[in-house]
């Protein structure tokens, strides 16, 4: 639904792939930010990549092991992880329940360089 000044978007309107729903901001009139909703089973994750902008991960439920640059850390909800622009990173659900997090890309479109 769209009206003057705001817009409501359902998951059915987002691109789905491997436990993630992607909202590219510029497509929906939100230049400067894009969002990925994550609902990922234990053992699943995202392979090593980087972006030319910062990315913020809001870990809402579960546990993930994040690798960013030379660091690796287990992060349990509720936590926020910030990865600077250009830093290679990845995560895997290292917990026993579904990982739920929101990934915020500080760009109106996704720009990803896959490194593996």
C-alpha positions in Angstrom: 0.0 0.0 0.0 1.3 3.5 -0.8 0.0 6.8 0.2 1.3 10.4 0.6 4.4 10.3 2.8 4.8 6.6 3.6 4.7 3.2 2.1 3.9 -0.3 3.6 5.7 -3.2 1.9 5.0 -6.9 2.5 7.5 -9.7 2.3 5.7 -11.0 -0.7 6.9 -7.8 -2.5 10.5 -8.5 -1.7 13.1 -10.7 -3.5 13.6 -14.0 -1.6 16.8 -16.0 -1.7 18.2 -18.6 0.8 16.4 -17.4 4.0 16.6 -13.7 3.1 14.2 -11.1 1.8 15.8 -8.0 0.2 14.4 -4.5 -0.1 16.5 -2.3 -2.4 15.7 1.2 -1.2 15.8 3.0 -4.5 13.2 0.6 -5.9 10.8 1.7 -3.1 11.6 5.4 -3.0 14.1 5.1 -0.1 17.4 6.3 -1.5 20.4 5.9 0.7 19.3 2.6 2.5 18.5 -1.0 1.6 17.5 -3.8 4.0 17.7 -7.5 4.1 15.5 -9.5 6.5 17.2 -12.7 7.6 15.5 -15.9 8.8 18.2 -18.5 8.5 18.4 -22.1 9.8 21.3 -23.2 12.0 24.5 -23.9 10.0 23.5 -21.6 7.1 25.1 -18.3 6.4 26.4 -15.8 3.8 29.8 -16.3 2.2 32.7 -13.8 2.3 32.0 -10.5 0.5 32.4 -6.7 0.9 30.6 -3.5 0.1 31.8 0.1 -0.7 29.5 1.3 2.1 29.0 0.3 5.8 26.6 -2.4 6.8 24.8 -2.7 10.1 23.5 -6.1 11.4 20.7 -6.1 14.0 20.8 -9.6 15.5 17.2 -9.9 16.9 17.0 -13.6 17.8 19.6 -16.5 17.8 23.3 -16.5 17.5 25.7 -15.9 14.6 29.4 -16.1 14.1 30.6 -13.0 12.3 34.0 -12.7 10.5 35.0 -9.2 9.5 38.6 -8.5 8.4 40.8 -10.6 10.7 38.3 -10.8 13.5 35.8 -13.5 14.3 33.2 -13.2 17.0 30.1 -15.1 18.2 27.2 -12.6 18.6 24.0 -13.5 20.5 20.8 -11.5 20.3 20.1 -8.8 21.0 23.2 -7.1 19.6 24.2 -4.8 16.7 27.3 -5.4 14.5 28.7 -2.6 12.3 31.1 -3.5 9.5 32.9 -0.5 7.9 33.0 0.1 4.1 35.4 -2.2 2.2 35.9 -4.7 5.0 35.4 -8.3 3.9 32.8 -10.1 6.1 30.6 -13.1 6.4 28.3 -14.7 9.0 26.9 -18.1 9.8 24.1 -19.1 12.1 26.1 -20.9 14.8 23.2 -21.3 17.2 20.5 -23.9 17.7 17.5 -21.8 16.6 16.6 -19.8 13.5 18.7 -16.7 13.2 16.6 -13.6 12.8 18.4 -10.4 12.0 18.0 -7.2 9.9 20.9 -6.2 7.7 21.0 -2.5 6.9 23.0 -1.4 3.8 23.8 2.3 3.7 23.1 2.5 0.0 19.9 2.8 -2.1 21.0 -0.3 -4.0 23.0 -3.4 -3.2 26.6 -3.3 -4.3 28.3 -6.6 -3.4 31.7 -8.0 -4.3 31.7 -11.7 -3.6 35.1 -12.9 -2.5 34.5 -16.6 -2.3 
